[in-house]
Amino acid sequence: MTARMFERIAFIGIGLIGSSVARVVRRDGLAAHTVACARSAATREAALRLDLVDTVTDDVAIAVAGADLVMLCTPVGACGAVSQAMAPHLRPGAIVTDVGSVKEAVIRDVAPHVPPGVSFVPGHPIAGTEYSGPEAGHAEMFVGRWTILTPLPGTGDHGVRRVRALWEACGAKVDLMDPLHHDRVLAITSHLPHLIAYTIVGTATDLEEHLQQEVIKYSASGFRDFTRIAASDPVMWRDIFLNNREAILDVLQRFTEDLTALQRAIRWGDGDTLHDLFARTRAIRCGIIEARHSSRLHMLFVPDRRAVSNRCTHQHDRKHSPRFVPDHHGPIDPGGVCVCVSTRSPPFPRGAPPSVYQKRPMSRRIWFSHEACYSPGR
């Protein structure tokens, strides 16, 4: 068990991200007491049923009272009102952090309410799935994923170090970034892809009924994989688009211009332009895959049940790199390499022949080279 890091952690919101952090805190004993604040009775009941926290409440004042860490896990549009409500009840020396995908707007809405003697360390774990709610979380959500902290000028090192340590205890890699730069980066890497996915699904929905049915019936894996994120929480993404509008509009304008140029090339039959674009982007994508393959292996836990083991299959690529595919987590990115290892042996090297690892006992540990089972970061 990891050494205790906090006495009392208050999760304001206990959805996908909050519940995943809570699971790590619970599993590793990182806090003496944890409390979740949620408006929905069903969410509070689920948090207790899943043993995510010690207590639940719908009163933010009760939740933050005596907490040395408060984690805002609400949609970014709600952070300001929540901060105003909880500010009078924060203890001196407490740390407030958040998990929002937009940083400038959260800082604008939260910072004015943070009382003297309380540290505010904005954060953003770049991890998630298209699912939402406390049932969707898991303790391995952040393993090997980036968490970005955007501390304000004048924020003490003590608060930043403690928040960093918590995310590192969750398995995340932590980096510091300017809030404006963060929002511009996420606009292209996360926000625009979600907007495109929503648009493609909307376009398919507006087709004639017989075409709609055929789109569903014959959709290839590329369509399914890319549009999967369109199932994400609409409230969360509404708030993201509205609160990062300038950065999103800027990158959307650039994307629209590029799309118009591509449309023109198709209309005019300009095969050279199309080929050059596809070749250039293919090379960039291959570089991304290679960079991820060179990174360290990450770990995913699955329930140690025979039923799970029986539903899993070994697959091999042309180089005979072992991949372990749990069907209840969905498809693994073709670039992913998963290796099942025993509870006491170290991970097998990538590319180990199947005859080696298939003789090992099944364990709860699965190692993979990148985010394989998870959606793009939020």
C-alpha positions as a Markdown table, in Angstrom:
| # | Residue | x | y | z |
|---|---|---|---|---|
| 1 | Met | 0.0 | 0.0 | 0.0 |
| 2 | Thr | 1.3 | 3.5 | -0.9 |
| 3 | Ala | 1.8 | 6.0 | 1.9 |
| 4 | Arg | -1.1 | 8.2 | 2.7 |
| 5 | Met | -1.0 | 11.5 | 0.9 |
| 6 | Phe | -4.1 | 13.3 | 2.1 |
| 7 | Glu | -6.3 | 13.2 | 5.2 |
| 8 | Arg | -9.6 | 14.0 | 3.4 |
| 9 | Ile | -10.3 | 14.3 | -0.3 |
| 10 | Ala | -13.5 | 15.8 | -1.6 |
| 11 | Phe | -14.7 | 14.8 | -5.1 |
| 12 | Ile | -17.1 | 17.4 | -6.4 |
| 13 | Gly | -18.7 | 15.2 | -9.1 |
| 14 | Ile | -18.0 | 11.5 | -9.3 |
| 15 | Gly | -18.3 | 10.6 | -12.9 |
| 16 | Leu | -15.9 | 8.9 | -15.2 |
| 17 | Ile | -12.8 | 10.8 | -14.2 |
| 18 | Gly | -13.6 | 11.4 | -10.5 |
| 19 | Ser | -14.6 | 7.8 | -9.9 |
| 20 | Ser | -11.4 | 6.6 | -11.6 |
| 21 | Val | -9.2 | 8.8 | -9.3 |
| 22 | Ala | -11.4 | 7.7 | -6.3 |
| 23 | Arg | -10.7 | 4.0 | -7.2 |
| 24 | Val | -6.9 | 4.6 | -7.1 |
| 25 | Val | -7.2 | 6.5 | -3.8 |
| 26 | Arg | -9.3 | 3.7 | -2.4 |
| 27 | Arg | -7.1 | 0.9 | -3.7 |
| 28 | Asp | -3.8 | 2.4 | -2.5 |
| 29 | Gly | -5.0 | 4.1 | 0.7 |
| 30 | Leu | -4.0 | 7.5 | -0.5 |
| 31 | Ala | -6.4 | 9.3 | 1.9 |
| 32 | Ala | -7.8 | 8.6 | 5.3 |
| 33 | His | -11.3 | 9.7 | 4.2 |
| 34 | Thr | -13.0 | 10.4 | 0.9 |
| 35 | Val | -16.3 | 12.1 | 0.2 |
| 36 | Ala | -18.2 | 12.6 | -3.1 |
| 37 | Cys | -20.6 | 15.4 | -3.7 |
| 38 | Ala | -23.2 | 14.8 | -6.4 |
| 39 | Arg | -26.7 | 16.3 | -7.2 |
| 40 | Ser | -28.1 | 13.0 | -8.4 |
| 41 | Ala | -29.3 | 10.5 | -5.8 |
| 42 | Ala | -28.6 | 7.7 | -8.3 |
| 43 | Thr | -25.0 | 8.9 | -8.6 |
| 44 | Arg | -24.5 | 9.1 | -4.9 |
| 45 | Glu | -26.0 | 5.6 | -4.4 |
| 46 | Ala | -23.7 | 4.2 | -7.1 |
| 47 | Ala | -20.6 | 5.8 | -5.5 |
| 48 | Leu | -21.5 | 4.0 | -2.2 |
| 49 | Arg | -22.5 | 0.7 | -3.9 |
| 50 | Leu | -19.2 | 0.6 | -5.9 |
| 51 | Asp | -17.3 | 1.5 | -2.7 |
| 52 | Leu | -15.6 | 4.5 | -4.3 |
| 53 | Val | -15.8 | 6.8 | -1.3 |
| 54 | Asp | -16.5 | 6.7 | 2.4 |
| 55 | Thr | -19.4 | 9.1 | 2.4 |
| 56 | Val | -21.6 | 11.0 | -0.1 |
| 57 | Thr | -23.6 | 14.2 | 0.1 |
| 58 | Asp | -25.4 | 16.7 | -2.1 |
| 59 | Asp | -24.2 | 19.6 | -0.1 |
| 60 | Val | -20.9 | 21.1 | -1.4 |
| 61 | Ala | -20.3 | 22.8 | 2.0 |
| 62 | Ile | -20.4 | 19.5 | 3.8 |
| 63 | Ala | -18.2 | 17.8 | 1.2 |
| 64 | Val | -15.3 | 20.3 | 1.4 |
| 65 | Ala | -15.4 | 20.9 | 5.1 |
| 66 | Gly | -12.0 | 19.8 | 6.5 |
| 67 | Ala | -10.8 | 18.5 | 3.1 |
| 68 | Asp | -7.1 | 19.1 | 2.4 |
| 69 | Leu | -7.7 | 18.3 | -1.3 |
| 70 | Val | -10.8 | 19.3 | -3.3 |
| 71 | Met | -11.1 | 17.9 | -6.8 |
| 72 | Leu | -13.6 | 19.6 | -9.1 |
| 73 | Cys | -14.9 | 16.9 | -11.5 |
| 74 | Thr | -17.9 | 18.7 | -12.8 |
| 75 | Pro | -18.4 | 20.0 | -16.4 |
| 76 | Val | -16.3 | 23.1 | -16.9 |
| 77 | Gly | -19.4 | 25.3 | -17.2 |
| 78 | Ala | -20.3 | 24.5 | -13.6 |
| 79 | Cys | -16.9 | 25.1 | -12.0 |
| 80 | Gly | -17.5 | 28.8 | -11.2 |
| 81 | Ala | -20.8 | 28.4 | -9.4 |
| 82 | Val | -19.4 | 25.4 | -7.4 |
| 83 | Ser | -16.3 | 27.3 | -6.4 |
| 84 | Gln | -18.4 | 30.2 | -5.2 |
| 85 | Ala | -20.5 | 27.9 | -3.1 |
| 86 | Met | -17.6 | 26.1 | -1.5 |
| 87 | Ala | -15.2 | 29.0 | -1.0 |
| 88 | Pro | -16.4 | 30.0 | 2.5 |
| 89 | His | -16.0 | 26.4 | 3.7 |
| 90 | Leu | -12.5 | 25.6 | 2.5 |
| 91 | Arg | -10.0 | 25.1 | 5.3 |
| 92 | Pro | -6.7 | 27.1 | 5.3 |
| 93 | Gly | -4.0 | 25.2 | 3.6 |
| 94 | Ala | -6.4 | 23.2 | 1.4 |
| 95 | Ile | -5.6 | 22.5 | -2.3 |
| 96 | Val | -8.2 | 22.9 | -5.0 |
| 97 | Thr | -7.7 | 21.3 | -8.4 |
| 98 | Asp | -9.9 | 20.3 | -11.3 |
| 99 | Val | -10.0 | 17.9 | -14.3 |
| 100 | Gly | -11.5 | 20.1 | -17.0 |
| 101 | Ser | -10.4 | 20.0 | -20.6 |
| 102 | Val | -10.4 | 23.8 | -20.8 |
| 103 | Lys | -8.0 | 25.7 | -18.6 |
| 104 | Glu | -8.3 | 29.5 | -19.2 |
| 105 | Ala | -12.1 | 29.5 | -18.6 |
| 106 | Val | -11.8 | 27.4 | -15.5 |
| 107 | Ile | -9.1 | 29.7 | -14.1 |
| 108 | Arg | -11.3 | 32.7 | -15.0 |
| 109 | Asp | -14.3 | 31.2 | -13.2 |
| 110 | Val | -12.6 | 29.6 | -10.2 |
| 111 | Ala | -9.6 | 31.7 | -9.2 |
| 112 | Pro | -11.6 | 34.7 | -8.0 |
| 113 | His | -13.4 | 32.6 | -5.4 |
| 114 | Val | -10.3 | 30.9 | -4.0 |
| 115 | Pro | -9.6 | 32.4 | -0.5 |
| 116 | Pro | -6.2 | 33.4 | 0.7 |
| 117 | Gly | -4.3 | 30.5 | 2.2 |
| 118 | Val | -5.8 | 28.0 | -0.3 |
| 119 | Ser | -3.8 | 26.7 | -3.3 |
| 120 | Phe | -5.5 | 26.4 | -6.7 |
| 121 | Val | -3.7 | 24.0 | -9.1 |
| 122 | Pro | -5.7 | 23.6 | -12.4 |
| 123 | Gly | -5.2 | 20.2 | -14.0 |
| 124 | His | -6.3 | 18.1 | -16.9 |
| 125 | Pro | -5.9 | 14.4 | -17.2 |
| 126 | Ile | -5.8 | 13.6 | -20.9 |
| 127 | Ala | -7.6 | 10.3 | -20.6 |
| 128 | Gly | -11.2 | 9.0 | -20.8 |
| 129 | Thr | -13.7 | 7.0 | -22.8 |
| 130 | Glu | -16.9 | 7.8 | -24.5 |
| 131 | Tyr | -18.8 | 6.5 | -21.4 |
| 132 | Ser | -19.8 | 8.5 | -18.4 |
| 133 | Gly | -20.9 | 8.0 | -14.8 |
| 134 | Pro | -19.2 | 6.3 | -11.8 |
| 135 | Glu | -19.7 | 2.9 | -13.3 |
| 136 | Ala | -17.6 | 3.7 | -16.3 |
| 137 | Gly | -14.4 | 4.6 | -14.3 |
| 138 | His | -11.5 | 2.2 | -13.6 |
| 139 | Ala | -8.3 | 2.6 | -11.6 |
| 140 | Glu | -6.1 | 2.1 | -14.7 |
| 141 | Met | -7.6 | 5.1 | -16.6 |
| 142 | Phe | -4.5 | 7.2 | -16.2 |
| 143 | Val | -1.7 | 4.7 | -16.4 |
| 144 | Gly | 0.8 | 6.0 | -18.9 |
| 145 | Arg | -1.4 | 8.9 | -19.9 |
| 146 | Trp | -0.5 | 12.6 | -19.7 |
| 147 | Thr | -1.9 | 14.9 | -17.0 |
| 148 | Ile | -1.3 | 18.6 | -17.7 |
| 149 | Leu | -1.1 | 21.1 | -14.7 |
| 150 | Thr | -1.4 | 24.8 | -15.4 |
| 151 | Pro | -0.5 | 26.5 | -12.1 |
| 152 | Leu | -1.1 | 30.2 | -11.8 |
| 153 | Pro | 1.8 | 32.6 | -11.2 |
| 154 | Gly | 2.4 | 32.9 | -7.5 |
| 155 | Thr | 1.0 | 29.4 | -6.8 |
| 156 | Gly | 3.2 | 27.8 | -4.2 |
| 157 | Asp | 5.4 | 24.8 | -5.1 |
| 158 | His | 3.9 | 22.8 | -2.2 |
| 159 | Gly | 0.4 | 22.6 | -3.8 |
| 160 | Val | 1.8 | 21.8 | -7.3 |
| 161 | Arg | 4.0 | 19.0 | -5.9 |
| 162 | Arg | 1.2 | 17.4 | -4.0 |
| 163 | Val | -1.2 | 17.4 | -7.0 |
| 164 | Arg | 1.6 | 16.1 | -9.2 |
| 165 | Ala | 2.3 | 13.3 | -6.7 |
| 166 | Leu | -1.4 | 12.3 | -6.7 |
| 167 | Trp | -1.5 | 12.0 | -10.5 |
| 168 | Glu | 1.8 | 10.1 | -10.6 |
| 169 | Ala | 0.3 | 7.7 | -8.0 |
| 170 | Cys | -2.5 | 7.2 | -10.5 |
| 171 | Gly | 0.1 | 6.2 | -13.0 |
| 172 | Ala | 0.1 | 9.4 | -15.1 |
| 173 | Lys | 2.9 | 11.3 | -16.6 |
| 174 | Val | 2.7 | 14.9 | -15.5 |
| 175 | Asp | 3.7 | 18.0 | -17.4 |
| 176 | Leu | 3.3 | 21.8 | -16.7 |
| 177 | Met | 1.9 | 24.1 | -19.4 |
| 178 | Asp | 0.7 | 27.6 | -19.9 |
| 179 | Pro | -3.2 | 27.7 | -19.8 |
| 180 | Leu | -3.6 | 29.4 | -23.1 |
| 181 | His | -1.1 | 27.0 | -24.8 |
| 182 | His | -3.0 | 24.1 | -23.2 |
| 183 | Asp | -6.3 | 25.2 | -24.7 |
| 184 | Arg | -4.8 | 25.7 | -28.2 |
| 185 | Val | -3.1 | 22.2 | -28.1 |
| 186 | Leu | -6.3 | 20.5 | -26.9 |
| 187 | Ala | -8.4 | 22.3 | -29.5 |
| 188 | Ile | -6.6 | 20.4 | -32.2 |
| 189 | Thr | -5.8 | 17.1 | -30.5 |
| 190 | Ser | -9.2 | 16.6 | -28.8 |
| 191 | His | -11.9 | 19.2 | -29.3 |
| 192 | Leu | -11.8 | 19.3 | -33.1 |
| 193 | Pro | -11.9 | 15.5 | -33.5 |
| 194 | His | -14.9 | 15.4 | -31.2 |
| 195 | Leu | -16.6 | 18.1 | -33.2 |
| 196 | Ile | -15.9 | 16.2 | -36.5 |
| 197 | Ala | -17.3 | 13.0 | -35.0 |
| 198 | Tyr | -20.5 | 14.7 | -33.9 |
| 199 | Thr | -20.8 | 16.3 | -37.4 |
| 200 | Ile | -20.3 | 13.0 | -39.3 |
| 201 | Val | -22.9 | 11.3 | -37.2 |
| 202 | Gly | -25.3 | 14.2 | -37.7 |
| 203 | Thr | -24.7 | 14.1 | -41.4 |
| 204 | Ala | -25.4 | 10.3 | -41.5 |
| 205 | Thr | -28.6 | 10.9 | -39.4 |
| 206 | Asp | -29.9 | 13.5 | -42.0 |
| 207 | Leu | -29.7 | 11.0 | -44.8 |
| 208 | Glu | -32.7 | 9.4 | -46.3 |
| 209 | Glu | -34.0 | 6.5 | -44.1 |
| 210 | His | -32.9 | 3.7 | -46.4 |
| 211 | Leu | -29.4 | 5.2 | -46.5 |
| 212 | Gln | -29.3 | 5.5 | -42.8 |
| 213 | Gln | -30.0 | 1.8 | -42.4 |
| 214 | Glu | -27.3 | 0.9 | -44.9 |
| 215 | Val | -24.7 | 3.2 | -43.2 |
| 216 | Ile | -25.4 | 1.4 | -39.9 |
| 217 | Lys | -25.3 | -2.0 | -41.6 |
| 218 | Tyr | -22.2 | -1.5 | -43.7 |
| 219 | Ser | -20.2 | 0.9 | -41.6 |
| 220 | Ala | -16.6 | -0.1 | -41.7 |
| 221 | Ser | -14.3 | -0.2 | -38.7 |
| 222 | Gly | -12.9 | 3.3 | -39.6 |
| 223 | Phe | -16.3 | 4.8 | -39.4 |
| 224 | Arg | -17.2 | 3.0 | -36.2 |
| 225 | Asp | -13.9 | 3.8 | -34.5 |
| 226 | Phe | -13.9 | 7.5 | -35.5 |
| 227 | Thr | -17.5 | 8.2 | -34.6 |
| 228 | Arg | -17.3 | 6.3 | -31.3 |
| 229 | Ile | -16.4 | 9.5 | -29.4 |
| 230 | Ala | -19.7 | 11.0 | -30.6 |
| 231 | Ala | -21.3 | 9.0 | -27.8 |
| 232 | Ser | -19.5 | 11.1 | -25.2 |
| 233 | Asp | -21.3 | 13.2 | -22.6 |
| 234 | Pro | -23.2 | 16.0 | -24.4 |
| 235 | Val | -23.2 | 18.3 | -21.4 |
| 236 | Met | -19.5 | 18.1 | -20.9 |
| 237 | Trp | -18.8 | 18.7 | -24.6 |
| 238 | Arg | -21.2 | 21.6 | -24.9 |
| 239 | Asp | -19.3 | 23.3 | -22.0 |
| 240 | Ile | -16.0 | 22.5 | -23.6 |
| 241 | Phe | -16.9 | 24.0 | -27.0 |
| 242 | Leu | -18.4 | 27.1 | -25.4 |
| 243 | Asn | -15.6 | 27.7 | -23.0 |
| 244 | Asn | -12.7 | 27.1 | -25.5 |
| 245 | Arg | -14.5 | 28.8 | -28.4 |
| 246 | Glu | -11.7 | 31.1 | -29.5 |
| 247 | Ala | -9.1 | 28.3 | -29.8 |
| 248 | Ile | -11.6 | 25.9 | -31.4 |
| 249 | Leu | -12.8 | 28.5 | -33.9 |
| 250 | Asp | -9.3 | 29.3 | -34.9 |
| 251 | Val | -8.4 | 25.7 | -35.5 |
| 252 | Leu | -11.8 | 25.1 | -37.1 |
| 253 | Gln | -11.1 | 27.9 | -39.6 |
| 254 | Arg | -7.8 | 26.3 | -40.6 |
| 255 | Phe | -9.4 | 22.9 | -40.9 |
| 256 | Thr | -12.2 | 24.4 | -43.0 |
| 257 | Glu | -9.7 | 26.0 | -45.4 |
| 258 | Asp | -7.8 | 22.7 | -45.7 |
| 259 | Leu | -11.1 | 20.8 | -46.3 |
| 260 | Thr | -12.1 | 23.3 | -49.0 |
| 261 | Ala | -8.8 | 22.8 | -50.7 |
| 262 | Leu | -9.3 | 19.0 | -50.6 |
| 263 | Gln | -12.8 | 19.4 | -52.0 |
| 264 | Arg | -11.4 | 21.4 | -54.8 |
| 265 | Ala | -8.8 | 18.8 | -55.6 |
| 266 | Ile | -11.4 | 16.1 | -55.8 |
| 267 | Arg | -13.7 | 18.2 | -58.0 |
| 268 | Trp | -10.9 | 19.0 | -60.4 |
| 269 | Gly | -9.5 | 15.5 | -60.4 |
| 270 | Asp | -6.2 | 16.7 | -59.1 |
| 271 | Gly | -4.7 | 13.3 | -58.2 |
| 272 | Asp | -1.2 | 14.6 | -57.5 |
| 273 | Thr | -2.5 | 16.9 | -54.8 |
| 274 | Leu | -4.5 | 14.2 | -53.2 |
| 275 | His | -1.6 | 11.7 | -53.3 |
| 276 | Asp | 0.8 | 14.3 | -51.8 |
| 277 | Leu | -1.6 | 15.0 | -49.0 |
| 278 | Phe | -2.3 | 11.4 | -48.2 |
| 279 | Ala | 1.4 | 10.4 | -48.4 |
| 280 | Arg | 2.4 | 13.3 | -46.1 |
| 281 | Thr | -0.3 | 12.6 | -43.5 |
| 282 | Arg | 0.5 | 8.9 | -43.6 |
| 283 | Ala | 4.1 | 9.5 | -42.8 |
| 284 | Ile | 3.1 | 11.7 | -39.9 |
| 285 | Arg | 0.7 | 9.1 | -38.6 |
| 286 | Cys | 3.4 | 6.4 | -38.9 |
| 287 | Gly | 5.8 | 8.6 | -36.9 |
| 288 | Ile | 3.2 | 8.9 | -34.1 |
| 289 | Ile | 2.8 | 5.2 | -33.9 |
| 290 | Glu | 6.5 | 4.5 | -33.9 |
| 291 | Ala | 7.0 | 7.1 | -31.1 |
| 292 | Arg | 4.4 | 5.4 | -29.0 |
| 293 | His | 5.9 | 2.0 | -29.7 |
| 294 | Ser | 9.2 | 3.2 | -28.3 |
| 295 | Ser | 7.6 | 4.3 | -25.1 |
| 296 | Arg | 7.5 | 2.2 | -22.0 |
| 297 | Leu | 4.9 | -0.5 | -21.5 |
| 298 | His | 1.8 | 0.4 | -19.5 |
| 299 | Met | -0.4 | -1.8 | -17.4 |
| 300 | Leu | -4.1 | -2.6 | -17.5 |
| 301 | Phe | -5.9 | -4.7 | -14.8 |
| 302 | Val | -8.9 | -6.9 | -15.6 |
| 303 | Pro | -10.9 | -8.9 | -13.2 |
| 304 | Asp | -9.2 | -12.2 | -12.3 |
| 305 | Arg | -12.1 | -14.3 | -13.2 |
| 306 | Arg | -12.2 | -17.4 | -15.4 |
| 307 | Ala | -15.1 | -16.0 | -17.4 |
| 308 | Val | -13.0 | -13.0 | -18.4 |
| 309 | Ser | -10.1 | -15.2 | -19.4 |
| 310 | Asn | -12.4 | -17.4 | -21.5 |
| 311 | Arg | -13.7 | -14.4 | -23.4 |
| 312 | Cys | -10.2 | -13.2 | -24.3 |
| 313 | Thr | -8.3 | -14.3 | -27.3 |
| 314 | His | -4.6 | -14.1 | -28.4 |
| 315 | Gln | -3.9 | -12.4 | -31.7 |
| 316 | His | -0.7 | -12.1 | -33.5 |
| 317 | Asp | 0.5 | -9.6 | -36.2 |
| 318 | Arg | 2.9 | -10.5 | -38.9 |
| 319 | Lys | 5.9 | -10.1 | -36.6 |
| 320 | His | 4.3 | -12.5 | -34.1 |
| 321 | Ser | 4.0 | -9.7 | -31.4 |
| 322 | Pro | 1.6 | -11.1 | -28.8 |
| 323 | Arg | -1.6 | -9.1 | -28.2 |
| 324 | Phe | -4.1 | -9.8 | -25.6 |
| 325 | Val | -7.6 | -8.7 | -26.5 |
| 326 | Pro | -10.3 | -8.5 | -23.8 |
| 327 | Asp | -13.6 | -8.3 | -25.8 |
| 328 | His | -15.4 | -6.4 | -23.1 |
| 329 | His | -13.1 | -3.4 | -23.6 |
| 330 | Gly | -13.7 | -3.0 | -27.3 |
| 331 | Pro | -11.2 | -3.1 | -30.2 |
| 332 | Ile | -7.5 | -2.5 | -29.7 |
| 333 | Asp | -5.7 | -0.1 | -31.9 |
| 334 | Pro | -3.8 | -2.0 | -34.6 |
| 335 | Gly | -0.6 | -0.5 | -33.3 |
| 336 | Gly | -1.2 | -1.8 | -29.8 |
| 337 | Val | 0.8 | -4.7 | -28.4 |
| 338 | Cys | -0.5 | -6.4 | -25.3 |
| 339 | Val | 1.4 | -9.0 | -23.3 |
| 340 | Cys | -0.2 | -11.2 | -20.6 |
| 341 | Val | 2.3 | -12.0 | -17.8 |
| 342 | Ser | 2.2 | -14.0 | -14.6 |
| 343 | Thr | 1.8 | -12.4 | -11.2 |
| 344 | Arg | 5.5 | -12.7 | -10.3 |
| 345 | Ser | 7.3 | -12.7 | -13.6 |
| 346 | Pro | 8.4 | -9.4 | -15.4 |
| 347 | Pro | 6.7 | -8.5 | -18.7 |
| 348 | Phe | 7.9 | -10.4 | -21.7 |
| 349 | Pro | 9.7 | -8.3 | -24.3 |
| 350 | Arg | 7.6 | -7.1 | -27.2 |
| 351 | Gly | 7.8 | -9.6 | -29.9 |
| 352 | Ala | 8.2 | -12.7 | -27.7 |
| 353 | Pro | 7.1 | -15.8 | -29.5 |
| 354 | Pro | 3.6 | -17.1 | -28.6 |
| 355 | Ser | 5.0 | -20.4 | -27.4 |
| 356 | Val | 6.7 | -18.6 | -24.6 |
| 357 | Tyr | 3.9 | -16.6 | -23.0 |
| 358 | Gln | 1.1 | -19.0 | -23.7 |
| 359 | Lys | 2.7 | -21.5 | -21.2 |
| 360 | Arg | 2.6 | -18.9 | -18.4 |
| 361 | Pro | -0.2 | -18.9 | -15.9 |
| 362 | Met | -3.0 | -16.4 | -16.5 |
| 363 | Ser | -2.8 | -13.4 | -14.2 |
| 364 | Arg | -4.6 | -10.1 | -13.6 |
| 365 | Arg | -1.8 | -8.2 | -15.3 |
| 366 | Ile | -1.9 | -7.2 | -19.0 |
| 367 | Trp | 0.8 | -4.9 | -20.4 |
| 368 | Phe | 0.3 | -2.8 | -23.5 |
| 369 | Ser | 2.3 | -0.3 | -25.5 |
| 370 | His | 0.0 | 2.6 | -25.5 |
| 371 | Glu | -3.6 | 3.6 | -24.8 |
| 372 | Ala | -4.9 | 0.7 | -26.8 |
| 373 | Cys | -8.4 | 0.2 | -25.2 |
| 374 | Tyr | -9.2 | 3.9 | -24.5 |
| 375 | Ser | -10.5 | 6.8 | -26.5 |
| 376 | Pro | -8.6 | 9.9 | -27.4 |
| 377 | Gly | -7.8 | 12.2 | -24.5 |
| 378 | Arg | -10.4 | 14.8 | -23.3 |
